[in-house]
Amino acid sequence: MGVLTLEPGEFVSEHYHPYSEEFLYLVRGELTVRVDGTPVRLSAGEALMIPVEVRHRVENHGSEQALAVFQLGPLAPRPELGHVDTEPLPNASEPSLSVGDGR
C-alpha cells in the first residue's frame, strides 16, 4: 500500500504487475489512467481496479496536484519482480524492471 502524488504534467510510466492487481483510489485532483491504452478518467472520490498483468499508465493532466492511495495484492515473491516498465523511463534507453509505483 502506498501514496502517489503527481503534480500537473507528471505521470507514472506505463507498466504492469505480473503477480498483483492494483486498486487505486483518488483522494484529490484528477487523473487519467491508461489501461491497455484506453483512457479512464478519475475524479476525487473515485477508484479503479487494475487486474494482474494489465499495462497501465497514470497521468495528471489537471491543474492541481493529484493525491491517490494504491494497494497491490497479492505481493510478488520478491520486490524486484513486482513492477515491470513497458515504456522507456525519462533519461533511459530501454524499458526496465523496477520496484515501486509512486516514482
N, CA, C and O atoms as CSV, one atom per row, in Angstrom:
chain,resi,resn,atom,element,x,y,z
A,1,MET,N,N,0.857,-1.172,0.000
A,1,MET,CA,C,0.000,0.000,0.000
A,1,MET,C,C,0.893,1.222,0.000
A,1,MET,O,O,1.954,1.217,0.625
A,2,GLY,N,N,0.477,2.266,-0.693
A,2,GLY,CA,C,1.276,3.475,-0.740
A,2,GLY,C,C,0.453,4.671,-1.168
A,2,GLY,O,O,-0.751,4.574,-1.406
A,3,VAL,N,N,1.134,5.802,-1.259
A,3,VAL,CA,C,0.520,7.058,-1.654
A,3,VAL,C,C,1.255,7.568,-2.883
A,3,VAL,O,O,2.484,7.522,-2.939
A,4,LEU,N,N,0.514,8.047,-3.856
A,4,LEU,CA,C,1.067,8.597,-5.087
A,4,LEU,C,C,0.659,10.057,-5.182
A,4,LEU,O,O,-0.525,10.382,-5.103
A,5,THR,N,N,1.635,10.933,-5.349
A,5,THR,CA,C,1.380,12.357,-5.547
A,5,THR,C,C,1.944,12.737,-6.913
A,5,THR,O,O,3.125,12.519,-7.186
A,6,LEU,N,N,1.099,13.303,-7.765
A,6,LEU,CA,C,1.536,13.742,-9.085
A,6,LEU,C,C,1.166,15.210,-9.274
A,6,LEU,O,O,0.015,15.602,-9.086
A,7,GLU,N,N,2.146,16.004,-9.645
A,7,GLU,CA,C,1.908,17.409,-9.976
A,7,GLU,C,C,1.342,17.481,-11.398
A,7,GLU,O,O,1.481,16.521,-12.157
A,8,PRO,N,N,0.710,18.594,-11.773
A,8,PRO,CA,C,0.224,18.733,-13.145
A,8,PRO,C,C,1.341,18.448,-14.153
A,8,PRO,O,O,2.451,18.964,-14.025
A,9,GLY,N,N,1.035,17.629,-15.144
A,9,GLY,CA,C,2.011,17.260,-16.171
A,9,GLY,C,C,2.858,16.055,-15.834
A,9,GLY,O,O,3.530,15.523,-16.718
A,10,GLU,N,N,2.854,15.604,-14.602
A,10,GLU,CA,C,3.642,14.424,-14.228
A,10,GLU,C,C,2.867,13.145,-14.541
A,10,GLU,O,O,1.646,13.162,-14.699
A,11,PHE,N,N,3.608,12.031,-14.626
A,11,PHE,CA,C,2.991,10.741,-14.927
A,11,PHE,C,C,3.822,9.620,-14.319
A,11,PHE,O,O,4.985,9.806,-13.961
A,12,VAL,N,N,3.202,8.462,-14.212
A,12,VAL,CA,C,3.896,7.211,-13.894
A,12,VAL,C,C,3.939,6.437,-15.203
A,12,VAL,O,O,2.897,6.146,-15.791
A,13,SER,N,N,5.149,6.102,-15.662
A,13,SER,CA,C,5.330,5.404,-16.944
A,13,SER,C,C,4.501,4.125,-17.003
A,13,SER,O,O,4.189,3.516,-15.979
A,14,GLU,N,N,4.149,3.732,-18.237
A,14,GLU,CA,C,3.372,2.517,-18.414
A,14,GLU,C,C,4.133,1.319,-17.837
A,14,GLU,O,O,5.341,1.178,-18.023
A,15,HIS,N,N,3.400,0.477,-17.145
A,15,HIS,CA,C,3.983,-0.699,-16.501
A,15,HIS,C,C,2.870,-1.711,-16.236
A,15,HIS,O,O,1.694,-1.441,-16.477
A,16,TYR,N,N,3.265,-2.878,-15.738
A,16,TYR,CA,C,2.289,-3.861,-15.274
A,16,TYR,C,C,2.871,-4.596,-14.076
A,16,TYR,O,O,4.070,-4.536,-13.802
A,17,HIS,N,N,1.989,-5.286,-13.378
A,17,HIS,CA,C,2.374,-6.070,-12.201
A,17,HIS,C,C,2.097,-7.537,-12.509
A,17,HIS,O,O,0.937,-7.930,-12.640
A,18,PRO,N,N,3.158,-8.365,-12.630
A,18,PRO,CA,C,2.953,-9.757,-13.024
A,18,PRO,C,C,2.304,-10.632,-11.961
A,18,PRO,O,O,1.823,-11.719,-12.279
A,19,TYR,N,N,2.278,-10.191,-10.720
A,19,TYR,CA,C,1.718,-11.003,-9.634
A,19,TYR,C,C,0.532,-10.355,-8.942
A,19,TYR,O,O,-0.211,-11.036,-8.236
A,20,SER,N,N,0.336,-9.054,-9.127
A,20,SER,CA,C,-0.594,-8.306,-8.287
A,20,SER,C,C,-1.640,-7.553,-9.092
A,20,SER,O,O,-1.376,-7.070,-10.193
A,21,GLU,N,N,-2.837,-7.464,-8.516
A,21,GLU,CA,C,-3.793,-6.499,-9.023
A,21,GLU,C,C,-3.567,-5.216,-8.245
A,21,GLU,O,O,-3.033,-5.243,-7.136
A,22,GLU,N,N,-3.971,-4.101,-8.819
A,22,GLU,CA,C,-3.763,-2.810,-8.151
A,22,GLU,C,C,-5.110,-2.119,-7.986
A,22,GLU,O,O,-5.915,-2.060,-8.915
A,23,PHE,N,N,-5.334,-1.604,-6.798
A,23,PHE,CA,C,-6.520,-0.807,-6.505
A,23,PHE,C,C,-6.037,0.614,-6.290
A,23,PHE,O,O,-5.179,0.857,-5.441
A,24,LEU,N,N,-6.581,1.557,-7.052
A,24,LEU,CA,C,-6.169,2.954,-6.999
A,24,LEU,C,C,-7.368,3.798,-6.593
A,24,LEU,O,O,-8.398,3.770,-7.267
A,25,TYR,N,N,-7.249,4.548,-5.498
A,25,TYR,CA,C,-8.316,5.433,-5.011
A,25,TYR,C,C,-7.803,6.861,-5.061
A,25,TYR,O,O,-6.778,7.175,-4.455
A,26,LEU,N,N,-8.506,7.730,-5.776
A,26,LEU,CA,C,-8.093,9.119,-5.921
A,26,LEU,C,C,-8.706,9.972,-4.816
A,26,LEU,O,O,-9.926,10.113,-4.730
A,27,VAL,N,N,-7.859,10.530,-3.986
A,27,VAL,CA,C,-8.284,11.357,-2.854
A,27,VAL,C,C,-8.524,12.799,-3.293
A,27,VAL,O,O,-9.500,13.430,-2.889
A,28,ARG,N,N,-7.605,13.317,-4.139
A,28,ARG,CA,C,-7.666,14.731,-4.522
A,28,ARG,C,C,-7.199,14.894,-5.965
A,28,ARG,O,O,-6.287,14.194,-6.406
A,29,GLY,N,N,-7.820,15.814,-6.703
A,29,GLY,CA,C,-7.395,16.121,-8.056
A,29,GLY,C,C,-8.097,15.274,-9.100
A,29,GLY,O,O,-9.168,14.717,-8.860
A,30,GLU,N,N,-7.467,15.188,-10.269
A,30,GLU,CA,C,-7.971,14.402,-11.392
A,30,GLU,C,C,-6.813,13.626,-12.002
A,30,GLU,O,O,-5.688,14.121,-12.064
A,31,LEU,N,N,-7.093,12.408,-12.450
A,31,LEU,CA,C,-6.080,11.587,-13.108
A,31,LEU,C,C,-6.683,10.924,-14.336
A,31,LEU,O,O,-7.888,10.679,-14.399
A,32,THR,N,N,-5.838,10.643,-15.298
A,32,THR,CA,C,-6.194,9.758,-16.408
A,32,THR,C,C,-5.321,8.526,-16.252
A,32,THR,O,O,-4.096,8.621,-16.192
A,33,VAL,N,N,-5.964,7.375,-16.186
A,33,VAL,CA,C,-5.237,6.102,-16.112
A,33,VAL,C,C,-5.460,5.414,-17.456
A,33,VAL,O,O,-6.597,5.108,-17.816
A,34,ARG,N,N,-4.391,5.173,-18.191
A,34,ARG,CA,C,-4.488,4.472,-19.469
A,34,ARG,C,C,-4.347,2.982,-19.177
A,34,ARG,O,O,-3.272,2.509,-18.810
A,35,VAL,N,N,-5.434,2.257,-19.342
A,35,VAL,CA,C,-5.497,0.826,-19.056
A,35,VAL,C,C,-5.477,0.102,-20.395
A,35,VAL,O,O,-6.448,0.163,-21.150
A,36,ASP,N,N,-4.364,-0.590,-20.697
A,36,ASP,CA,C,-4.173,-1.200,-22.023
A,36,ASP,C,C,-4.443,-0.182,-23.128
A,36,ASP,O,O,-5.016,-0.519,-24.164
A,37,GLY,N,N,-4.026,1.074,-22.902
A,37,GLY,CA,C,-4.159,2.128,-23.898
A,37,GLY,C,C,-5.468,2.892,-23.865
A,37,GLY,O,O,-5.574,3.949,-24.487
A,38,THR,N,N,-6.463,2.389,-23.161
A,38,THR,CA,C,-7.762,3.059,-23.089
A,38,THR,C,C,-7.781,4.029,-21.913
A,38,THR,O,O,-7.550,3.616,-20.777
A,39,PRO,N,N,-8.053,5.328,-22.164
A,39,PRO,CA,C,-8.057,6.289,-21.060
A,39,PRO,C,C,-9.278,6.137,-20.156
A,39,PRO,O,O,-10.412,6.027,-20.624
A,40,VAL,N,N,-9.018,6.133,-18.863
A,40,VAL,CA,C,-10.070,6.111,-17.839
A,40,VAL,C,C,-9.833,7.339,-16.967
A,40,VAL,O,O,-8.783,7.454,-16.336
A,41,ARG,N,N,-10.789,8.248,-16.924
A,41,ARG,CA,C,-10.635,9.475,-16.133
A,41,ARG,C,C,-11.190,9.257,-14.738
A,41,ARG,O,O,-12.284,8.723,-14.554
A,42,LEU,N,N,-10.408,9.686,-13.767
A,42,LEU,CA,C,-10.823,9.588,-12.367
A,42,LEU,C,C,-10.884,10.978,-11.750
A,42,LEU,O,O,-10.005,11.808,-11.980
A,43,SER,N,N,-11.918,11.224,-10.972
A,43,SER,CA,C,-12.050,12.436,-10.166
A,43,SER,C,C,-11.948,12.036,-8.704
A,43,SER,O,O,-12.069,10.858,-8.365
A,44,ALA,N,N,-11.725,13.012,-7.843
A,44,ALA,CA,C,-11.610,12.744,-6.402
A,44,ALA,C,C,-12.811,11.921,-5.927
A,44,ALA,O,O,-13.956,12.206,-6.275
A,45,GLY,N,N,-12.520,10.902,-5.127
A,45,GLY,CA,C,-13.551,10.027,-4.590
A,45,GLY,C,C,-13.832,8.812,-5.452
A,45,GLY,O,O,-14.637,7.964,-5.066
A,46,GLU,N,N,-13.189,8.703,-6.616
A,46,GLU,CA,C,-13.391,7.551,-7.488
A,46,GLU,C,C,-12.203,6.601,-7.390
A,46,GLU,O,O,-11.108,6.985,-6.980
A,47,ALA,N,N,-12.450,5.347,-7.780
A,47,ALA,CA,C,-11.418,4.314,-7.665
A,47,ALA,C,C,-11.396,3.459,-8.922
A,47,ALA,O,O,-12.329,3.476,-9.725
A,48,LEU,N,N,-10.311,2.712,-9.075
A,48,LEU,CA,C,-10.132,1.837,-10.226
A,48,LEU,C,C,-9.370,0.591,-9.795
A,48,LEU,O,O,-8.392,0.673,-9.052
A,49,MET,N,N,-9.831,-0.559,-10.269
A,49,MET,CA,C,-9.133,-1.824,-10.047
A,49,MET,C,C,-8.443,-2.203,-11.346
A,49,MET,O,O,-9.080,-2.255,-12.398
A,50,ILE,N,N,-7.137,-2.470,-11.278
A,50,ILE,CA,C,-6.354,-2.853,-12.450
A,50,ILE,C,C,-5.935,-4.313,-12.263
A,50,ILE,O,O,-5.207,-4.633,-11.323
A,51,PRO,N,N,-6.392,-5.198,-13.152
A,51,PRO,CA,C,-6.087,-6.625,-12.993
A,51,PRO,C,C,-4.596,-6.952,-13.160
A,51,PRO,O,O,-3.829,-6.147,-13.688
A,52,VAL,N,N,-4.213,-8.115,-12.712
A,52,VAL,CA,C,-2.860,-8.643,-12.867
A,52,VAL,C,C,-2.481,-8.625,-14.349
A,52,VAL,O,O,-3.300,-8.941,-15.212
A,53,GLU,N,N,-1.236,-8.252,-14.629
A,53,GLU,CA,C,-0.631,-8.266,-15.964
A,53,GLU,C,C,-1.249,-7.286,-16.963
A,53,GLU,O,O,-0.995,-7.398,-18.163
A,54,VAL,N,N,-2.051,-6.331,-16.498
A,54,VAL,CA,C,-2.633,-5.338,-17.394
A,54,VAL,C,C,-1.760,-4.085,-17.372
A,54,VAL,O,O,-1.486,-3.526,-16.311
A,55,ARG,N,N,-1.328,-3.653,-18.556
A,55,ARG,CA,C,-0.497,-2.450,-18.665
A,55,ARG,C,C,-1.313,-1.221,-18.274
A,55,ARG,O,O,-2.486,-1.100,-18.627
A,56,HIS,N,N,-0.678,-0.319,-17.543
A,56,HIS,CA,C,-1.350,0.915,-17.164
A,56,HIS,C,C,-0.342,2.041,-16.976
A,56,HIS,O,O,0.819,1.817,-16.634
A,57,ARG,N,N,-0.824,3.256,-17.208
A,57,ARG,CA,C,-0.016,4.478,-17.112
A,57,ARG,C,C,-0.889,5.501,-16.410
A,57,ARG,O,O,-2.067,5.631,-16.744
A,58,VAL,N,N,-0.346,6.227,-15.451
A,58,VAL,CA,C,-1.109,7.196,-14.663
A,58,VAL,C,C,-0.612,8.593,-15.015
A,58,VAL,O,O,0.586,8.865,-14.935
A,59,GLU,N,N,-1.535,9.489,-15.408
A,59,GLU,CA,C,-1.175,10.827,-15.879
A,59,GLU,C,C,-2.000,11.891,-15.167
A,59,GLU,O,O,-3.192,11.705,-14.922
A,60,ASN,N,N,-1.362,12.998,-14.839
A,60,ASN,CA,C,-2.080,14.144,-14.276
A,60,ASN,C,C,-2.124,15.242,-15.338
A,60,ASN,O,O,-1.140,15.949,-15.556
A,61,HIS,N,N,-3.280,15.376,-15.997
A,61,HIS,CA,C,-3.484,16.438,-16.980
A,61,HIS,C,C,-4.258,17.599,-16.361
A,61,HIS,O,O,-4.607,18.553,-17.056
A,62,GLY,N,N,-4.524,17.523,-15.072
A,62,GLY,CA,C,-5.283,18.572,-14.395
A,62,GLY,C,C,-4.426,19.780,-14.062
A,62,GLY,O,O,-3.259,19.859,-14.444
A,63,SER,N,N,-5.020,20.710,-13.348
A,63,SER,CA,C,-4.335,21.954,-12.985
A,63,SER,C,C,-3.881,21.971,-11.530
A,63,SER,O,O,-3.295,22.951,-11.069
A,64,GLU,N,N,-4.152,20.887,-10.809
A,64,GLU,CA,C,-3.734,20.815,-9.406
A,64,GLU,C,C,-3.058,19.478,-9.114
A,64,GLU,O,O,-3.164,18.525,-9.886
A,65,GLN,N,N,-2.370,19.435,-7.995
A,65,GLN,CA,C,-1.722,18.200,-7.555
A,65,GLN,C,C,-2.781,17.117,-7.349
A,65,GLN,O,O,-3.858,17.383,-6.815
A,66,ALA,N,N,-2.464,15.899,-7.779
A,66,ALA,CA,C,-3.342,14.748,-7.549
A,66,ALA,C,C,-2.734,13.889,-6.448
A,66,ALA,O,O,-1.519,13.697,-6.397
A,67,LEU,N,N,-3.578,13.383,-5.580
A,67,LEU,CA,C,-3.161,12.510,-4.484
A,67,LEU,C,C,-3.995,11.244,-4.548
A,67,LEU,O,O,-5.224,11.296,-4.490
A,68,ALA,N,N,-3.324,10.103,-4.668
A,68,ALA,CA,C,-4.008,8.818,-4.752
A,68,ALA,C,C,-3.396,7.841,-3.766
A,68,ALA,O,O,-2.216,7.935,-3.428
A,69,VAL,N,N,-4.208,6.908,-3.314
A,69,VAL,CA,C,-3.763,5.801,-2.472
A,69,VAL,C,C,-3.868,4.548,-3.328
A,69,VAL,O,O,-4.885,4.330,-3.985
A,70,PHE,N,N,-2.817,3.715,-3.326
A,70,PHE,CA,C,-2.853,2.483,-4.096
A,70,PHE,C,C,-2.521,1.301,-3.208
A,70,PHE,O,O,-1.809,1.424,-2.212
A,71,GLN,N,N,-3.056,0.150,-3.594
A,71,GLN,CA,C,-2.779,-1.095,-2.878
A,71,GLN,C,C,-2.558,-2.189,-3.905
A,71,GLN,O,O,-3.307,-2.298,-4.877
A,72,LEU,N,N,-1.539,-2.992,-3.693
A,72,LEU,CA,C,-1.209,-4.115,-4.567
A,72,LEU,C,C,-1.379,-5.420,-3.802
A,72,LEU,O,O,-0.991,-5.512,-2.637
A,73,GLY,N,N,-1.949,-6.417,-4.439
A,73,GLY,CA,C,-2.072,-7.701,-3.774
A,73,GLY,C,C,-2.482,-8.784,-4.774
A,73,GLY,O,O,-3.206,-8.490,-5.725
A,74,PRO,N,N,-2.044,-10.007,-4.585
A,74,PRO,CA,C,-1.015,-10.370,-3.608
A,74,PRO,C,C,0.336,-9.823,-4.061
A,74,PRO,O,O,0.517,-9.469,-5.226
A,75,LEU,N,N,1.263,-9.762,-3.142
A,75,LEU,CA,C,2.582,-9.239,-3.466
A,75,LEU,C,C,3.401,-10.262,-4.248
A,75,LEU,O,O,3.177,-11.468,-4.153
A,76,ALA,N,N,4.345,-9.752,-5.014
A,76,ALA,CA,C,5.271,-10.610,-5.763
A,76,ALA,C,C,6.166,-11.369,-4.779
A,76,ALA,O,O,6.334,-10.936,-3.639
A,77,PRO,N,N,6.741,-12.498,-5.212
A,77,PRO,CA,C,7.607,-13.262,-4.309
A,77,PRO,C,C,8.846,-12.487,-3.863
A,77,PRO,O,O,9.383,-12.741,-2.785
A,78,ARG,N,N,9.303,-11.539,-4.693
A,78,ARG,CA,C,10.422,-10.656,-4.336
A,78,ARG,C,C,10.080,-9.263,-4.848
A,78,ARG,O,O,9.507,-9.138,-5.930
A,79,PRO,N,N,10.410,-8.222,-4.108
A,79,PRO,CA,C,10.043,-6.855,-4.522
A,79,PRO,C,C,10.471,-6.487,-5.937
A,79,PRO,O,O,9.725,-5.810,-6.645
A,80,GLU,N,N,11.643,-6.913,-6.360
A,80,GLU,CA,C,12.137,-6.530,-7.689
A,80,GLU,C,C,11.335,-7.176,-8.829
A,80,GLU,O,O,11.502,-6.798,-9.988
A,81,LEU,N,N,10.473,-8.139,-8.512
A,81,LEU,CA,C,9.636,-8.787,-9.520
A,81,LEU,C,C,8.237,-8.185,-9.605
A,81,LEU,O,O,7.423,-8.615,-10.422
A,82,GLY,N,N,7.962,-7.211,-8.780
A,82,GLY,CA,C,6.599,-6.701,-8.648
A,82,GLY,C,C,6.156,-5.674,-9.654
A,82,GLY,O,O,4.960,-5.399,-9.751
A,83,HIS,N,N,7.083,-5.084,-10.422
A,83,HIS,CA,C,6.749,-3.947,-11.290
A,83,HIS,C,C,7.616,-4.035,-12.544
A,83,HIS,O,O,8.843,-4.039,-12.450
A,84,VAL,N,N,6.985,-4.107,-13.714
A,84,VAL,CA,C,7.720,-4.195,-14.973
A,84,VAL,C,C,7.361,-3.004,-15.838
A,84,VAL,O,O,6.206,-2.855,-16.237
A,85,ASP,N,N,8.347,-2.139,-16.140
A,85,ASP,CA,C,8.122,-0.990,-17.014
A,85,ASP,C,C,7.992,-1.459,-18.453
A,85,ASP,O,O,8.719,-2.357,-18.878
A,86,THR,N,N,7.072,-0.862,-19.210
A,86,THR,CA,C,6.855,-1.232,-20.602
A,86,THR,C,C,7.104,-0.071,-21.559
A,86,THR,O,O,6.893,-0.206,-22.764
A,87,GLU,N,N,7.546,1.055,-21.037
A,87,GLU,CA,C,7.966,2.175,-21.877
A,87,GLU,C,C,9.249,2.734,-21.288
A,87,GLU,O,O,9.473,2.640,-20.081
A,88,PRO,N,N,10.093,3.317,-22.133
A,88,PRO,CA,C,11.339,3.867,-21.596
A,88,PRO,C,C,11.062,4.947,-20.559
A,88,PRO,O,O,10.161,5.770,-20.726
A,89,LEU,N,N,11.827,4.934,-19.514
A,89,LEU,CA,C,11.725,5.971,-18.494
A,89,LEU,C,C,12.468,7.211,-18.976
A,89,LEU,O,O,13.371,7.097,-19.805
A,90,PRO,N,N,12.113,8.385,-18.480
A,90,PRO,CA,C,12.886,9.574,-18.858
A,90,PRO,C,C,14.373,9.339,-18.597
A,90,PRO,O,O,14.747,8.833,-17.539
A,91,ASN,N,N,15.212,9.703,-19.552
A,91,ASN,CA,C,16.667,9.537,-19.459
A,91,ASN,C,C,17.110,8.080,-19.462
A,91,ASN,O,O,18.206,7.770,-18.996
A,92,ALA,N,N,16.276,7.181,-19.979
A,92,ALA,CA,C,16.655,5.762,-20.081
A,92,ALA,C,C,16.431,5.313,-21.515
A,92,ALA,O,O,15.509,5.783,-22.182
A,93,SER,N,N,17.272,4.404,-21.988
A,93,SER,CA,C,17.155,3.967,-23.377
A,93,SER,C,C,16.356,2.681,-23.533
A,93,SER,O,O,15.894,2.393,-24.636
A,94,GLU,N,N,16.177,1.905,-22.487
A,94,GLU,CA,C,15.480,0.627,-22.571
A,94,GLU,C,C,14.428,0.517,-21.472
A,94,GLU,O,O,14.629,1.048,-20.379
A,95,PRO,N,N,13.293,-0.171,-21.740
A,95,PRO,CA,C,12.383,-0.489,-20.642
A,95,PRO,C,C,13.122,-1.338,-19.614
A,95,PRO,O,O,14.029,-2.093,-19.964
A,96,SER,N,N,12.741,-1.218,-18.367
A,96,SER,CA,C,13.476,-1.924,-17.323
A,96,SER,C,C,12.535,-2.517,-16.294
A,96,SER,O,O,11.352,-2.179,-16.248
A,97,LEU,N,N,13.061,-3.390,-15.484
A,97,LEU,CA,C,12.359,-3.944,-14.349
A,97,LEU,C,C,12.672,-3.055,-13.159
A,97,LEU,O,O,13.842,-2.804,-12.867
A,98,SER,N,N,11.654,-2.578,-12.471
A,98,SER,CA,C,11.890,-1.698,-11.326
A,98,SER,C,C,10.877,-1.961,-10.247
A,98,SER,O,O,9.889,-2.662,-10.464
A,99,VAL,N,N,11.120,-1.399,-9.084
A,99,VAL,CA,C,10.295,-1.609,-7.907
A,99,VAL,C,C,9.523,-0.343,-7.620
A,99,VAL,O,O,10.051,0.756,-7.789
A,100,GLY,N,N,8.276,-0.478,-7.188
A,100,GLY,CA,C,7.534,0.653,-6.697
A,100,GLY,C,C,6.589,1.239,-7.710
A,100,GLY,O,O,6.652,0.927,-8.899
A,101,ASP,N,N,5.705,2.098,-7.225
A,101,ASP,CA,C,4.756,2.721,-8.101
A,101,ASP,C,C,4.907,4.231,-8.117
A,101,ASP,O,O,4.868,4.816,-9.199
A,102,GLY,N,N,5.067,4.860,-7.043
A,102,GLY,CA,C,4.989,6.304,-6.989
A,102,GLY,C,C,6.280,7.019,-7.344
A,102,GLY,O,O,6.749,7.864,-6.582
A,103,ARG,N,N,6.863,6.689,-8.499
A,103,ARG,CA,C,8.102,7.330,-8.879
A,103,ARG,C,C,7.849,8.690,-9.459
A,103,ARG,O,O,8.791,9.385,-9.839
